[in-house]
Amino acid sequence: MTTCTPADDRGNIFASLDSIELAFDSDFIESVSHFFVDSDSLDLNSMQQDGANAIIDLALEYEINGSCDDVDLLSQVIGRLSDIQVRDFALGSHNEENLSTYLAMWHYLTIISPIGFIAPVASLFAALAYENGSTPLALQALDRALEDDPSYSLAILLRRVFKAGWPPRSFSAMRSELHPRIVATIFPS
């Protein structure tokens, strides 16, 4: 299977949100599909926990190395983001200190996500780009999400929020407020 590396030109990392070769690799697509979360699954909570833990592992990889070449972990995160709870967990996983790490991570996942799996990842990237003060980049990411799934509810909601000019700080505060509830749902005591 193809290995993954981030864009070589770090100064121009967000220049494109177009899919790269890995997104079309049949082995990679099969691997991502293996991690798809069926909302009717008897193991739903276990899959949600698996997805949340994979996001934490991937973020740690990005914190330490600035990239990830573990294709299985990348597949796991992309596939598990098909679940709304996992996606919402991901939405609240960053803070001001690690925003740039998560931006790089969600950008890379956006450009390697296979068709049918782009919307959640591109929506996450859009949210972080907006929080980082880049509304045009956020809107471009939402275009990418909606191209993949025209009815993707988070992308539609974010487009309304961004176009209404909602202050990024307010968005960040709301996201931070919701995150503990998502964690409690995925990891009940």
Secondary structure, DSSP 4 states (H G I P E B T S, - for coil): -------S-GGGTTS--S--GGGG-HHHHHHHHHTPPPTT-TTHHHHHHHHHHHHHHHHHHHHHHSS---HHHHHHHHHHTTSHHHHHHHHTS--TTTHHHHHHHHHHHHHHPPTTSHHHHHHHHHHHHHHTT-HHHHHHHHHHHHHH-TT-HHHHHHHHHHHTT--HHHHHHHHHHHHHHHHHHHS--
